[in-house]
Amino acid sequence: MSTPLHRTVAAELRRRIRGGELAVGEAVPSEAQLCREFSASRGPVRQALAALRDEGLISGGQGRRAVVLDAVPAQPFESFLSFTRRAELTGHVPGQRLREIALRRPEPAVAAALEVDPDDVVVQLLRLRLLDGRPAMVERMTYVESVGRPLLDADLDAGSIYALLIEQGVDLHSARHTFDAVAADALDASLLEVDEGTPLLRERRLTTDSRGVPLEWSDDRYRPDVATVTVTNTRGTRAVAF
């Protein structure tokens, strides 16, 4: 199956922005120029530019010339349960390296979040995520035993854990995300190839099923030069508490 033209145009513009061919503050080629370059009608070109606007890479719209805003695509919030899917949507090649997975008793704060007894056994894993082969994020995930035990025998270097769990019928229904900044500890620094103490973007996530029962608690730490997060609010929608 051939790649849709609007994705081809978006991928090429992302490449130019990441590579510095289109610098922050520089105007993006006009719709007419892009139509000529890619032998495209205005529809696919406008779709491509809209995708880059949604990612926070460019400004523009409503007749204004697009300008490069950033070289790091924002992660689309609606797909935030899957790092793999976010990477694919923004034109990156995702990757992963499992560092550890084990059955153990949770720390008190994690036990409280998952609403389990501190003496219960949970499944915990540590995994390094990659974007285009570069270290991007460290995942520290904890699953209630019934959900996490099948992961002990799975190939967790093959792709998305969430896709695997959904295929197995796990009811991943809702997630609450909390973002803040933390300093890289010794393990973060080693895996992400940064200096200890480097500021990292942290996402803490509690995932529940459709009945509100906690299934997973995660502490994910991103290199801020590799991944950013943008949340767009619309009037009339429910506000998000910070």
HELIX and SHEET records of a PDB file:
HELIX    1   1 LEU A    5  ARG A   18  1                                  14    
HELIX    2   2 GLU A   31  PHE A   38  1                                   8    
HELIX    3   3 ARG A   42  ASP A   54  1                                  13    
HELIX    4   4 PHE A   77  SER A   79  5                                   3    
HELIX    5   5 PHE A   83  LEU A   89  1                                   7    
HELIX    6   6 PRO A  108  LEU A  114  1                                   7    
HELIX    7   7 GLU A  145  GLY A  148  1                                   4    
HELIX    8   8 ARG A  149  ASP A  153  5                                   5    
HELIX    9   9 ILE A  161  GLU A  167  1                                   7    
HELIX   10  10 ALA A  186  LEU A  192  1                                   7    
SHEET    1   A 2 ALA A  74  GLN A  75  0                                        
SHEET    2   A 2 THR A 228  VAL A 229  1                                        
SHEET    1   B 6 PRO A  94  ARG A 104  0                                        
SHEET    2   B 6 VAL A 122  LEU A 131 -1                                        
SHEET    3   B 6 ARG A 134  VAL A 144 -1                                        
SHEET    4   B 6 PRO A 214  TYR A 222 -1                                        
SHEET    5   B 6 PRO A 199  THR A 208 -1                                        
SHEET    6   B 6 SER A 174  ALA A 183 -1                                        
END                                                                             
